[in-house]
Amino acid sequence: MRAASALPPIRAALPAAARALGAALALAACARAAAAGSDRPPWLDPGQPAEARIDDLLGRLTPEEKIRLIHGVSKFSAGGVERLGVPRLWTDDGPQGVREEVGPDTWEPAGRTDDYATAFPPGLALAATWDPDVVAACGRAIGEEARARGKHVLLGPGCNLMRTPLCGRNYDYYGEDPWLASRMAVAYVRGLQGEQVAACVKHFAANNQEVQRGTVDVELDERALRELYLPAFEAAVREGGALAVMGAYNRFRGQYCCENDFLLNRVLKGEWGFTGAVISDWGGAHDTRGAALNGLDLEMGTRQPYDEYFLGRPYLEALRRGELPAASLDDKVRRVLRLLYATGAIDGRRPGASNTPEHRAVARQAAEEAIVLLKNDGGLLPLDPAKHRTIAVIGDNAVLTFAAGGYSAGVKAFREVTALQGITDRAAPAADIRFSRGYAQTVLLRERARDAAGIGRGTLVTAAPAELAALADRAVAAAQRAEVVIFVGGLAHVPGGDDEGADRRDLALPAGQDALIARIAAANPRTIVVLIAGSPVAMPWLGRVPALLQAWYGGSEAGRALAAVLFGDVPPSGRLPCTFPARLADSPAHAAGLARQYPGENGTVHYDEGLLVGYRWFDARRIEPLFPFGFGLGYTTFALADLRLAGGPGGNAVVECAVTNTGPRAGAEVVQVYVHAVRSAVFRPERELKGFARVSLEPGGTRRVAIPLGPRAFSTYSVERRGWVCEPGDYVISVGRSSRDRPLEATIAVSDKP
């Protein structure tokens, strides 16, 4: 990437020039220390082992300075010891890009001009690529932009599973499957941390709804916890090497997650050997004793004066009274210092860069690969502007931008290409592009008061019925006059849509879009629907439209990516990372219609479905989804053949097959491997994703792919043994294109012997 410089202790309100001067002074100080030879303290000596340097620095800190290092001193910074030149630890929201700067003590924008950033597709869109390489590239680009802004910790990625399609933050996460989510998380963490920026994996754990998220107590059985809700976190920590983990707002088995002894001390730090820092979600700490003893290392966002945080003065006084052990304080400080050393905050960092052509290219590639072609009857797509001379683009989402929405996912994008702009730039002047708004999304007029997480409530403004009717009538008239219609609809980042702090009420599209699509399709049978949304939606109009694309939120280059797929410059290759139900009652959290299962009853939500989340539930209950997990079409066709299985000791295996592009265009296939136990001593889902590979081929091309399966592919978590057990026996390996399309199948005998 780019060459190196150091970052000094950073003040939120300092302009870039002042920070550059500070960096130069810090480098000079390091040079003076180097010239001093033996006078150089070990904590400043990069030639010393990291832990030795931390030990030395720890011994130089006063109790008051130690306390300062473990709680916030502004909205997004913590610590800083001016006496020793220890810089503050600077965090920032993500993970789809580096958040706009806010004031040091307020959530309101700081009004700076050097905090524009590239917006990347959020988690669910990245998961739809099924491409760890492009996810890692996004992580690297975001890391470089975070480094340019002086950030040491990026608050992401989000690794919570989609339990309900109504969760307002589904767009931020990697879908419903733990294996897919774990591969995305590891790739993102490695990419980000390769740029001297620590990943803070969130929200640990079982934060699967936004409604009542600050108080709800989650009850679920141990196998479901271990086999579904923890694997992505575990992989991010143990494989990805994540340097930080954020505790969730909710409670788990009676204890708040930011002060949860079982999750933080026993599982994360004990079983997984996590040596980094546990950071509270903003305002997620509730008690000094719980925070001190149960695994929290850095408290952020508590709504009190900074010294009065639970890990501030109250903690120091409890230590002085002998009510809490001093060793717990030193452990917390040690973990925070590891973040400072690992991110180059003390030794100096390479300079970063923002909004580069390379970053925009990565954002566009990710957005292109994420788009899922769900329907294409009659080969209506791709479009040819030379043949389709009049194209009506209809829909408010065609002209809206989305990067700034979603609170913690919000980015002040240097540019964000809308769907209309992308289509117009690509198709004009060969085609006449005509736009009609069609409907109006709800707008939130935020109040200035915000909660501890920075979420501001306000008035929801919706268009009057007469206005909506007039918009719809004009859109139908435009559809009648066009050769082809591209309807761009979906959700937005407002309460009741894809929004932090609130869940959706149902699966319907807002603002009368469902009725409008039906009218437009009746007026013009050549109607293509493009959904910009971060969650599944109902589609009562599906049988009336020939073509459908799920475009998610695409980031800065969303419009260009969409146009490239619509007009065939890039083949659609995304696959669904979650099941799209035909109706809400088909989903596991909603099937029984019981409040205890969602959103909770008497302050507790029960995950009674256990292991049957997502496609596992649909398979077990023989429910036909609207679109199955892993599904996606292309502009070409692929054949899978010649399945071969090779077993190894200890539950290791390799799955091989040949992939051939049998169609007329280049394209990409995602080969998916599902595992089913023929017999088992314990209950298991009917099948589970345990491997995948993305393969790009030219027409007529063939490639053999080899997908390894480790012992976890055949293992279940044993509550009795408190560990993973690989049960020997026969397993059916099925290979295909989705959870419901698996043309290849064979059986392998698995041994648990090493």
C-alpha positions in Angstrom: 0.0 0.0 0.0 1.6 3.2 1.1 4.8 4.2 3.0 5.1 4.8 6.7 4.7 7.5 9.4 3.7 7.6 13.0 0.5 8.7 14.6 0.7 10.7 17.8 -1.9 11.0 20.6 -4.9 12.3 18.6 -7.4 14.9 19.7 -10.8 14.6 18.1 -11.1 18.2 17.1 -7.6 18.7 15.7 -7.3 19.4 12.0 -5.2 17.2 9.7 -2.3 19.7 9.7 -2.1 19.6 13.5 -2.1 15.8 13.5 0.6 15.8 10.9 2.7 18.1 13.0 2.1 15.9 16.0 3.2 12.9 14.0 6.5 14.6 13.1 7.1 15.5 16.8 6.4 11.9 17.8 8.9 10.6 15.3 11.4 13.0 16.5 10.9 11.9 20.1 11.4 8.3 19.0 14.6 9.3 17.2 15.9 11.0 20.4 15.0 7.9 22.4 16.9 5.7 19.9 19.9 8.0 20.1 19.9 7.7 23.9 20.9 4.1 23.6 20.7 2.5 27.0 18.6 5.3 28.3 15.7 4.1 26.2 13.1 2.5 28.4 12.0 -1.0 27.3 8.5 0.0 26.7 9.7 2.3 23.9 12.1 -0.3 22.4 10.6 -2.1 19.4 13.4 -4.6 19.6 12.0 -6.0 22.9 9.2 -8.6 23.0 5.8 -7.1 23.1 4.9 -8.6 26.5 8.1 -7.4 28.0 7.4 -3.9 26.8 3.9 -4.1 28.3 5.3 -5.3 31.6 7.7 -2.4 31.7 5.0 0.2 30.9 2.5 -1.4 33.3 5.0 -0.9 36.1 5.4 2.8 35.3 1.7 3.6 35.5 0.0 4.9 38.6 -3.4 3.4 39.6 -5.1 6.6 38.4 -3.4 6.3 35.0 -4.3 2.6 34.7 -7.9 3.5 35.4 -7.8 6.2 32.7 -6.7 3.6 30.1 -9.8 1.4 30.6 -12.7 3.8 30.1 -13.7 6.4 27.5 -12.5 9.9 27.7 -14.5 11.1 24.7 -17.2 9.5 22.6 -14.7 7.4 20.7 -11.4 7.5 22.5 -10.1 6.0 25.7 -7.0 6.4 27.9 -4.0 8.4 27.1 -1.2 9.1 29.6 0.4 12.4 28.8 3.1 12.0 31.4 4.6 9.0 29.5 3.5 10.0 26.0 1.0 7.1 25.8 -1.5 8.0 23.2 -5.3 7.7 23.4 -6.8 4.6 21.9 -9.1 5.8 19.1 -12.1 3.7 17.9 -14.6 4.3 15.2 -17.8 2.7 13.9 -17.8 0.3 11.0 -17.8 -2.1 9.4 -19.0 -0.8 6.0 -16.6 2.2 6.2 -15.1 4.7 8.6 -17.8 6.7 10.3 -18.1 10.5 10.1 -16.4 12.3 12.9 -18.6 13.5 15.8 -17.8 16.0 18.5 -15.6 14.7 21.4 -18.6 14.8 23.8 -21.6 14.7 21.5 -23.1 12.4 18.8 -23.6 15.4 16.5 -21.4 15.6 13.5 -18.2 17.5 14.0 -18.6 19.4 10.7 -15.2 18.5 9.4 -14.2 18.2 5.7 -11.5 15.5 6.1 -13.8 12.7 7.2 -15.3 11.6 3.9 -14.8 7.8 3.4 -15.6 5.1 0.9 -18.8 3.2 1.6 -18.5 -0.5 1.2 -21.4 -3.0 1.0 -22.5 -4.0 4.5 -22.2 -7.5 6.0 -25.2 -9.3 4.4 -24.2 -8.0 1.0 -20.6 -9.2 1.5 -21.9 -12.6 2.6 -23.9 -12.7 -0.6 -20.6 -12.7 -2.6 -19.6 -16.0 -1.0 -16.1 -14.7 -1.8 -13.6 -14.4 1.2 -11.1 -12.8 -1.1 -13.2 -9.8 -1.9 -14.3 -9.5 1.7 -10.6 -9.5 2.8 -9.9 -6.8 0.1 -12.8 -4.7 1.6 -11.2 -5.1 5.1 -7.8 -4.0 3.8 -9.3 -0.9 2.1 -11.3 0.1 5.2 -8.2 -0.5 7.3 -6.2 1.9 5.2 -8.9 4.5 5.4 -9.2 4.1 9.2 -5.5 4.4 9.5 -5.6 7.7 7.5 -8.1 9.0 10.0 -6.0 8.0 13.0 -8.2 5.1 14.2 -6.8 2.2 16.1 -9.9 0.0 16.5 -12.7 -0.4 14.0 -16.0 -1.6 15.6 -16.7 -4.5 13.3 -17.4 -6.9 11.8 -20.8 -7.9 13.0 -21.1 -11.6 13.5 -24.7 -12.1 14.8 -26.8 -14.6 13.0 -30.1 -13.8 11.3 -32.7 -15.6 13.6 -35.6 -13.5 12.4 -36.0 -11.7 9.1 -37.5 -8.7 11.0 -34.3 -7.8 12.8 -33.5 -4.2 12.0 -29.8 -4.9 11.8 -29.8 -8.0 9.6 -28.1 -5.9 6.9 -25.0 -5.5 9.2 -24.4 -9.2 9.7 -23.4 -12.2 7.6 -26.7 -14.1 7.3 -28.1 -17.2 8.9 -25.4 -19.9 8.6 -22.5 -20.2 11.0 -20.0 -21.6 8.5 -20.6 -18.9 5.9 -20.5 -16.2 8.6 -17.3 -17.6 10.0 -15.5 -17.5 6.6 -16.6 -14.0 6.0 -15.6 -12.9 9.5 -12.1 -14.4 9.3 -11.5 -12.8 5.9 -12.6 -9.4 7.0 -10.6 -9.5 10.3 -7.4 -10.6 8.5 -7.8 -7.9 5.9 -8.5 -5.1 8.3 -5.8 -6.1 10.8 -3.2 -6.3 8.1 -3.5 -2.5 7.9 -2.6 -1.9 11.6 -6.2 -1.5 12.6 -7.7 -3.8 15.2 -11.0 -5.5 14.4 -13.6 -5.4 17.2 -15.9 -8.3 16.5 -19.5 -7.6 17.6 -22.0 -8.1 19.3 -21.0 -10.9 21.7 -23.4 -12.7 21.9 -27.0 -13.7 20.9 -27.9 -10.2 19.9 -30.4 -11.3 17.2 -33.1 -8.6 17.5 -33.1 -4.9 18.0 -36.4 -4.5 19.8 -35.7 -4.5 23.6 -32.1 -5.2 22.8 -30.9 -3.2 25.8 -32.7 -5.3 28.4 -33.9 -8.6 26.9 -32.6 -11.8 28.4 -31.8 -14.5 25.9 -32.4 -18.1 26.8 -31.1 -20.8 24.5 -29.7 -24.3 24.9 -26.0 -25.0 24.9 -25.8 -26.8 21.6 -27.6 -24.1 19.8 -25.3 -21.5 21.3 -22.1 -23.4 20.4 -23.1 -24.7 17.0 -25.0 -21.7 15.7 -24.4 -18.4 17.5 -20.7 -18.6 18.6 -18.8 -20.2 15.6 -18.3 -16.9 13.7 -17.0 -15.2 16.8 -14.8 -18.2 17.6 -13.4 -18.3 14.1 -12.8 -14.5 14.1 -10.8 -14.9 17.3 -9.0 -18.2 16.9 -8.4 -18.1 13.1 -8.6 -14.4 12.3 -6.7 -13.3 15.4 -9.2 -10.6 16.2 -7.7 -8.1 18.7 -10.9 -6.9 20.3 -14.4 -8.2 20.9 -17.5 -6.1 21.7 -20.0 -7.2 24.3 -23.7 -7.1 23.3 -26.4 -5.0 24.9 -28.7 -7.8 25.8 -28.5 -10.2 28.7 -27.7 -13.8 28.3 -28.9 -16.3 30.9 -29.5 -13.5 33.4 -26.3 -11.5 33.0 -25.7 -8.5 30.8 -23.3 -9.6 28.0 -20.8 -6.9 28.7 -20.5 -8.3 32.3 -21.2 -12.0 31.5 -18.8 -14.3 33.3 -19.7 -17.3 31.2 -19.3 -15.7 27.8 -16.3 -13.5 28.6 -14.2 -15.3 31.2 -15.0 -18.9 30.6 -15.6 -19.1 26.9 -13.9 -16.2 25.2 -10.8 -15.8 27.4 -10.7 -19.3 28.9 -11.7 -21.8 26.2 -10.6 -19.7 23.2 -7.5 -18.2 24.7 -8.4 -14.6 23.7 -5.7 -12.2 24.8 -7.2 -9.0 23.4 -9.6 -6.5 24.9 -13.3 -6.9 25.5 -14.9 -3.5 24.8 -18.4 -2.6 25.9 -21.0 -1.6 23.4 -21.7 2.1 24.0 -23.6 2.3 27.3 -23.5 -1.5 27.6 -21.9 -1.6 31.1 -24.2 -1.6 34.1 -22.3 -2.3 37.3 -18.7 -1.8 38.6 -18.3 -5.1 40.3 -19.7 -7.0 37.3 -17.6 -5.1 34.8 -14.5 -5.5 37.0 -14.8 -9.3 37.6 -16.7 -10.7 34.7 -14.4 -10.0 31.7 -15.0 -6.4 30.5 -11.7 -4.6 29.8 -12.7 -1.2 28.2 -15.9 0.6 29.0 -17.2 3.0 26.4 -20.3 5.3 26.0 -21.7 5.2 29.5 -23.9 8.2 30.0 -22.1 9.8 32.9 -19.0 12.1 33.3 -16.1 10.1 32.1 -14.5 9.8 35.5 -17.8 8.4 36.8 -17.9 5.4 34.4 -18.3 2.1 36.2 -14.6 1.4 35.4 -13.6 4.9 36.4 -13.5 6.4 39.9 -16.0 3.9 41.4 -13.6 1.1 40.4 -10.6 2.9 41.7 -12.2 3.5 45.1 -13.3 -0.2 45.3 -9.7 -1.2 44.7 -8.5 1.1 47.4 -11.0 -0.3 49.8 -9.8 -3.8 49.0 -13.2 -4.9 47.7 -11.8 -5.9 44.3 -8.5 -7.6 43.3 -5.7 -5.4 41.9 -4.8 -8.2 39.5 -8.1 -7.7 37.5 -7.1 -4.0 36.8 -3.7 -5.0 35.6 -5.1 -7.6 33.3 -7.5 -5.1 31.8 -4.7 -2.5 31.3 -2.5 -5.2 29.7 -5.1 -6.0 27.2 -5.7 -2.4 26.2 -1.9 -1.8 25.9 -1.8 -4.8 23.5 -4.2 -2.9 21.2 -2.0 0.2 21.3 1.2 -1.8 20.5 -0.5 -4.0 17.9 -1.8 -1.1 15.9 1.4 0.9 15.9 0.0 3.6 18.2 3.3 3.7 20.2 5.9 2.8 17.6 4.4 4.7 14.6 2.2 3.6 11.7 2.2 3.7 8.0 0.1 6.6 6.6 -3.3 5.7 5.3 -5.3 6.9 2.3 -9.0 7.5 1.7 -11.3 7.5 -1.3 -8.6 6.2 -3.6 -9.5 4.7 -7.1 -8.3 1.3 -5.7 -10.8 1.5 -2.8 -13.6 2.4 -5.1 -12.7 -0.5 -7.4 -12.9 -2.9 -4.5 -16.2 -1.4 -3.3 -17.6 -1.8 -6.8 -16.4 -5.4 -7.2 -17.9 -6.4 -3.9 -21.2 -4.7 -4.9 -21.2 -6.5 -8.2 -20.5 -9.9 -6.8 -23.2 -9.4 -4.1 -26.1 -8.9 -6.5 -28.3 -12.0 -6.7 -30.3 -12.7 -9.8 -33.5 -14.4 -8.3 -35.6 -14.6 -11.5 -35.1 -14.2 -15.2 -37.9 -15.6 -17.2 -37.5 -15.5 -20.9 -34.0 -14.2 -20.6 -35.1 -10.6 -20.3 -31.8 -9.8 -18.7 -29.2 -8.7 -19.5 -30.6 -5.6 -21.2 -29.2 -4.2 -24.5 -29.7 -0.4 -24.7 -29.4 -0.6 -28.4 -32.5 -2.8 -28.5 -34.4 -1.3 -25.6 -34.5 2.3 -26.6 -37.0 3.6 -24.0 -36.3 2.5 -20.4 -38.5 3.7 -17.5 -36.7 3.7 -14.1 -39.3 3.8 -11.4 -38.9 4.0 -7.6 -37.7 6.3 -4.8 -34.8 3.9 -4.0 -33.4 4.7 -7.5 -32.5 8.2 -6.4 -31.9 7.7 -2.7 -28.5 7.2 -1.1 -28.0 4.9 1.8 -24.4 5.1 3.1 -25.2 7.7 5.8 -28.1 5.7 7.3 -28.1 3.0 9.9 -26.4 4.9 12.7 -23.3 2.8 13.5 -23.1 1.7 9.9 -23.3 5.2 8.6 -20.6 6.6 6.4 -20.1 10.2 5.0 -19.4 9.0 1.5 -17.3 11.1 -0.7 -19.6 10.0 -3.4 -22.4 7.4 -3.7 -23.7 6.5 -7.1 -27.4 6.0 -7.1 -29.2 3.4 -9.2 -30.6 6.0 -11.6 -27.2 7.6 -12.1 -25.6 4.2 -12.8 -28.2 3.2 -15.2 -28.2 6.5 -17.0 -24.4 6.6 -17.3 -24.4 3.1 -18.8 -27.4 3.2 -21.1 -27.6 6.8 -22.4 -27.5 8.1 -25.0 -28.3 4.7 -26.7 -31.5 4.5 -24.7 -33.9 7.2 -23.5 -34.0 6.9 -19.7 -37.1 8.2 -18.1 -37.6 8.4 -14.3 -40.7 8.4 -12.2 -40.5 8.4 -8.4 -43.6 6.1 -8.0 -43.6 6.1 -4.2 -42.0 8.0 -1.3 -40.0 6.3 1.5 -40.7 7.3 5.1 -38.3 9.9 6.4 -37.2 10.3 10.0 -36.9 13.8 11.3 -34.5 13.1 14.1 -34.5 14.9 17.4 -31.2 16.1 18.8 -31.4 14.0 21.9 -29.8 10.6 21.5 -29.4 7.6 23.6 -26.1 6.1 24.8 -25.7 4.3 21.5 -26.1 7.5 19.5 -29.6 6.6 18.3 -31.9 9.6 18.0 -35.6 9.2 17.8 -37.9 11.6 16.1 -40.9 12.0 13.9 -41.5 9.6 11.0 -42.8 11.6 8.1 -44.8 9.6 5.4 -46.4 10.9 2.3 -50.1 11.7 2.3 -52.3 9.1 0.7 -53.2 11.6 -2.1 -49.5 12.2 -2.8 -48.7 8.5 -2.9 -51.7 7.9 -5.3 -50.5 10.7 -7.6 -46.9 9.3 -7.6 -48.2 5.8 -8.4 -50.4 7.0 -11.2 -47.6 8.9 -12.9 -45.3 5.8 -12.5 -47.9 3.5 -14.2 -48.3 6.0 -17.0 -44.5 6.0 -17.5 -44.4 2.2 -17.5 -47.0 2.1 -20.2 -44.9 4.4 -22.5 -41.6 2.5 -22.0 -40.3 -0.6 -23.7 -38.8 -1.9 -20.5 -39.3 -0.9 -16.8 -36.7 -1.1 -14.1 -38.5 -0.8 -10.8 -36.0 0.0 -8.0 -37.6 -0.5 -4.6 -37.0 -2.0 -1.2 -36.3 -0.7 2.3 -34.4 2.2 3.8 -32.5 3.0 7.0 -35.5 4.3 9.0 -37.3 2.8 12.0 -39.4 -0.1 10.6 -36.8 -0.7 7.9 -33.2 -1.7 8.1 -32.3 0.3 11.1 -30.4 0.0 14.4 -32.5 0.1 17.5 -35.7 -1.1 15.9 -37.1 -4.1 14.2 -39.5 -4.3 11.2 -43.2 -5.0 11.9 -43.7 -7.3 9.0 -42.2 -8.4 5.6 -44.2 -6.1 3.4 -42.5 -3.4 1.4 -43.3 0.1 2.7 -45.0 3.0 1.0 -47.4 0.9 -1.0 -44.7 -0.7 -3.2 -46.3 -4.1 -3.4 -49.5 -2.7 -4.9 -47.5 -0.4 -7.2 -45.3 -3.2 -8.5 -48.5 -5.2 -9.4 -49.9 -2.2 -11.3 -46.7 -1.6 -13.2 -46.3 -5.2 -14.1 -49.9 -5.2 -15.5 -49.1 -2.0 -17.5 -45.8 -3.4 -18.8 -45.0 -7.1 -18.7 -41.3 -6.3 -19.3 -40.8 -5.2 -15.8 -37.6 -5.9 -13.9 -37.7 -5.4 -10.1 -34.5 -4.4 -8.3 -34.7 -4.6 -4.5 -32.3 -2.4 -2.5 -32.7 -3.8 1.0 -30.8 -5.6 3.7 -33.4 -8.1 4.8 -35.8 -10.6 3.1 -39.2 -9.1 2.1 -42.5 -10.6 1.0 -43.2 -10.6 -2.8 -46.9 -11.0 -3.5 -46.2 -9.7 -7.0 -43.5 -12.2 -7.8 -45.5 -14.2 -10.3 -46.3 -11.1 -12.3 -42.7 -9.9 -13.1 -40.2 -11.8 -15.3 -37.0 -10.6 -13.7 -35.9 -9.9 -10.1 -32.5 -8.8 -8.7 -31.6 -8.5 -5.0 -29.1 -5.7 -4.9 -28.8 -5.1 -1.1 -27.0 -1.8 -0.1 -24.1 -1.5 -2.5 -22.0 1.3 -1.0 -20.2 4.1 -2.9 -20.3 2.3 -6.3 -23.8 0.8 -5.9 -25.3 2.3 -9.0 -22.4 1.4 -11.3 -22.4 -2.1 -10.0 -26.1 -2.5 -10.6 -25.9 -1.1 -14.1 -23.0 -3.4 -14.9 -25.2 -6.4 -14.0 -28.4 -5.2 -15.6 -26.6 -4.6 -19.0 -24.4 -7.7 -18.9 -21.0 -6.1 -18.4 -20.7 -8.2 -15.3 -22.5 -11.6 -14.8 -24.7 -11.8 -11.7 -23.0 -14.2 -9.3 -24.3 -13.5 -5.8 -26.0 -16.2 -3.8 -28.4 -15.7 -0.9 -26.8 -15.8 2.5 -30.3 -16.3 4.1 -33.6 -18.0 3.4 -36.3 -15.8 1.9 -39.6 -17.0 3.5 -42.9 -16.9 1.6 -44.5 -15.5 4.8 -43.3 -14.5 8.2 -45.0 -17.4 9.9 -42.7 -19.8 8.0 -39.7 -18.5 9.9 -38.7 -20.4 13.1 -38.9 -17.4 15.5 -42.5 -16.6 14.3 -44.0 -20.0 13.5 -45.7 -20.5 16.8 -46.8 -16.9 17.1 -45.7 -16.8 20.7 -44.3 -13.7 22.3 -41.9 -15.8 24.4 -40.1 -16.7 21.1 -40.2 -13.2 19.7 -39.9 -10.5 20.8 -39.9 -11.9 24.4 -42.2 -12.3 27.3 -41.6 -10.8 30.8 -38.2 -9.6 29.7 -37.0 -12.9 28.3 -36.9 -14.3 24.8 -36.7 -18.1 24.4 -35.0 -19.6 21.3 -37.2 -22.7 21.4 -36.3 -23.6 17.8 -32.9 -24.7 19.1 -30.7 -25.8 16.2 -33.3 -25.2 13.6 -32.5 -21.7 12.3 -32.8 -20.6 8.7 -32.7 -23.4 6.1 -32.3 -26.0 8.9 -35.9 -25.1 10.0 -37.3 -25.1 6.5 -35.8 -28.5 5.8 -36.9 -30.0 9.0 -40.5 -28.7 8.7 -40.7 -29.4 4.9 -41.6 -25.8 4.2 -41.0 -24.4 0.7 -39.2 -21.1 0.9 -39.8 -18.2 -1.5 -36.0 -18.5 -2.3 -33.7 -21.0 -0.5 -30.4 -20.3 1.2 -27.6 -20.3 -1.3 -29.8 -19.7 -4.3 -28.8 -17.4 -7.2 -29.1 -17.5 -11.0 -26.7 -16.2 -13.7 -26.6 -15.4 -17.4 -25.0 -18.7 -18.1 -25.4 -22.3 -16.9 -23.1 -24.7 -15.0 -22.9 -28.4 -14.6 -21.4 -30.2 -11.6 -20.1 -33.7 -12.1 -17.6 -36.4 -11.0 -17.9 -36.1 -7.2 -15.0 -37.7 -5.4 -14.6 -38.0 -1.6 -11.3 -38.7 0.2 -11.4 -39.4 3.9 -8.6 -38.8 6.3 -8.0 -39.4 10.0 -9.7 -37.6 12.7 -12.7 -36.4 10.7 -10.7 -34.7 7.9 -12.0 -35.1 4.3 -11.7 -33.5 0.9 -14.6 -33.1 -1.5 -13.8 -32.8 -5.2 -16.0 -32.2 -8.2 -15.8 -30.8 -11.7 -17.5 -27.6 -12.6 -18.2 -26.8 -16.3 -19.7 -23.6 -17.8 -22.2 -25.0 -20.2 -23.7 -21.7 -21.3 -22.8 -18.9 -23.7 -21.4 -16.4 -21.3 -18.6 -16.1 -18.7 -19.9 -16.5 -15.2 -19.2 -17.7 -11.6 -20.7 -20.6 -9.8 -20.7 -21.2 -6.0 -20.2 -24.8 -5.2 -21.8 -25.6 -1.9 -21.1 -28.7 0.3 -23.7 -29.9 2.8 -23.2 -32.7 5.3 -25.8 -35.1 6.7 -25.2 -37.7 9.4 -26.8 -41.1 8.4 -27.2 -42.0 12.1 -26.4 -40.0 15.2 -26.7 -40.5 18.9 -28.0 -36.9 19.2 -30.4 -34.8 17.2 -28.9 -33.1 14.1 -30.3 -30.8 11.5 -31.1 -32.6 8.2 -28.1 -31.0 6.5 -25.6 -28.2 7.2 -23.3 -26.2 5.0 -19.7 -27.1 5.8 -17.8 -25.9 2.8 -18.0 -23.8 -0.4 -15.9 -22.6 -3.3 -16.5 -19.8 -5.8 -15.4 -20.6 -9.4 -15.2 -18.3 -12.3 -15.2 -19.8 -15.8 -15.4 -18.8 -19.5 -17.9 -20.5 -21.7 -17.0 -24.2 -22.1 -14.4 -24.0 -19.4 -14.1 -26.8 -16.8 -12.3 -26.7 -13.4 -11.9 -29.3 -10.6 -12.4 -27.8 -7.2 -11.3 -29.4 -4.0 -13.1 -28.3 -0.8 -11.5 -29.5 2.5 -13.7 -30.5 5.5 -12.2 -30.5 8.9 -13.4 -32.4 12.0 -15.9 -29.7 12.9 -17.8 -30.5 9.7 -18.8 -33.8 11.3 -18.9 -32.8 15.0 -21.5 -31.7 17.5 -21.0 -29.9 20.8 -21.3 -32.3 23.7 -22.8 -30.7 26.8 -21.7 -33.6 28.9 -18.0 -33.5 27.7 -18.0 -29.7 27.4 -16.4 -30.0 24.0 -16.7 -30.9 20.3 -17.2 -34.6 19.5 -16.7 -36.1 16.1 -19.1 -39.0 16.0 -17.7 -41.9 13.8 -20.0 -43.3 11.1 -21.4 -42.7 7.6 -22.1 -39.2 6.4 -23.9 -38.1 3.2 -22.0 -35.4 1.4 -24.2 -33.5 -1.1 -22.9 -30.9 -3.4 -24.9 -28.3 -5.3 -26.0 -24.7 -5.9 -28.2 -24.1 -2.9 -29.6 -25.8 0.1 -32.4 -27.2 -2.1 -30.5 -27.9 -5.3 -27.8 -30.6 -4.6 -27.3 -32.8 -7.7 -24.2 -34.6 -6.5 -24.3 -37.0 -3.5 -22.1 -39.6 -2.0 -21.4 -41.3 1.4 -18.2 -41.2 3.3 -17.2 -43.1 6.4 -15.7 -40.9 9.1 -13.5 -42.0 11.9 -12.8 -40.1 15.1 -9.3 -41.6 15.4 -6.3 -39.3 14.7 
